[in-house]
């Protein structure tokens, strides 16, 4: 969810100071998110599966970066950079909202 703030700030074309502040908040929140996610993985997963799950998660995240990078340029040319950034903000916020709708996510 923290990435939505930075995408929204860039889409809104606010002054650079707002974008910088959004970037700092995104970095801080992203770091906290990573620590919590890693801790939850280590706490919840059996030791014999931990390495495979972490490796699979890292590979899946890394593989998607070039895919979405290849799509972002042509999409920005077609609909505009601000529209793509606003869409990214909405997509990230919707994903976070969907995760909070899962009972087990909110229970832990």
C-alpha positions as MATLAB code, in Angstrom:
seq = 'XXXXXXXXXXXXXXXXXXXXXXXXXXXXXXXXXXXXXXXXXXXXXXXXXXXXXXXXXXXXXXXXXXXXXXXXXXXXXXXXXXXXXXXXXXXXXXXXXXXXXXXXXXXX';
ca = [
       0.000    0.000    0.000;
       2.762    2.552    0.621;
       3.573    2.647   -3.089;
       0.088    3.994   -3.822;
       0.991    7.266   -2.087;
       4.028    7.868   -4.300;
       2.153    6.910   -7.491;
      -0.739    9.198   -6.560;
       1.601   12.115   -5.819;
       3.296   11.747   -9.205;
      -0.034   11.354  -10.997;
      -1.382   14.515   -9.391;
       1.672   16.513  -10.515;
       2.093   18.054   -7.085;
       5.224   20.074   -6.230;
       8.466   18.106   -6.050;
       8.588   18.466   -2.253;
       5.338   16.519   -1.937;
       6.671   13.824   -4.236;
       9.897   13.648   -2.202;
       7.911   13.357    1.042;
       5.769   10.628   -0.499;
       8.955    8.835   -1.545;
      10.379    8.984    1.970;
       7.125    7.696    3.462;
       6.949    4.976    0.826;
      10.497    3.861    1.605;
       9.918    3.825    5.348;
       6.603    2.011    5.077;
       8.016   -0.429    2.537;
      10.863   -1.292    4.884;
       8.434   -1.877    7.744;
       6.252   -3.977    5.456;
       9.229   -6.119    4.419;
      10.306   -6.686    8.024;
       6.783   -7.689    9.069;
       6.343   -9.964    6.035;
       9.698  -11.671    6.594;
       8.983  -12.133   10.283;
       5.561  -13.628    9.543;
       7.079  -16.043    7.024;
       9.676  -17.204    9.523;
       7.105  -17.538   12.284;
       4.369  -19.323   10.302;
       6.169  -21.545    7.814;
       7.694  -24.895    8.738;
      11.489  -24.839    8.667;
      11.646  -27.423    5.892;
       9.597  -25.172    3.558;
      10.948  -21.761    4.530;
      13.824  -21.585    2.033;
      11.697  -22.674   -0.913;
       8.888  -20.261   -0.105;
      11.238  -17.300    0.327;
      13.094  -18.172   -2.899;
       9.858  -18.582   -4.851;
       8.525  -15.289   -3.529;
      11.748  -13.474   -4.457;
      11.851  -14.958   -7.962;
       8.171  -14.221   -8.618;
       8.632  -10.596   -7.573;
      11.817  -10.207   -9.608;
      10.364  -11.764  -12.758;
       7.417   -9.381  -12.816;
       9.537   -6.203  -12.769;
      10.753   -6.415  -16.393;
       7.322   -7.561  -17.564;
       5.582   -4.532  -16.114;
       8.425   -2.252  -17.188;
       7.957   -3.432  -20.768;
       4.225   -2.729  -20.571;
       4.472    0.660  -18.817;
       6.198    2.558  -21.637;
       3.781    1.699  -24.458;
       0.824    2.099  -22.114;
       2.022    5.580  -21.085;
       2.376    6.496  -24.756;
      -1.164    5.293  -25.421;
      -3.060    6.814  -22.478;
      -0.629    9.245  -20.833;
       1.859    9.064  -18.004;
      -0.469   10.532  -15.366;
      -3.186    8.064  -16.256;
      -0.779    5.138  -15.897;
       0.488    6.449  -12.542;
      -3.077    6.956  -11.281;
      -3.930    3.438  -12.451;
      -0.910    2.056  -10.597;
      -1.986    3.870   -7.428;
      -5.511    2.470   -7.754;
      -4.212   -1.044   -8.454;
      -1.922   -1.011   -5.398;
      -4.672    0.380   -3.148;
      -7.184   -2.177   -4.449;
      -4.740   -5.019   -3.826;
      -4.179   -3.886   -0.256;
      -7.909   -3.489    0.316;
      -8.528   -6.980   -1.074;
      -5.928   -8.428    1.272;
      -7.644   -6.837    4.267;
     -10.903   -8.506    3.232;
      -9.379  -11.907    4.002;
     -10.241  -12.850    7.574;
      -6.927  -14.636    8.235;
      -4.940  -11.561    7.182;
      -6.689   -9.354    9.704;
      -6.568  -11.985   12.455;
      -2.761  -12.164   12.627;
];
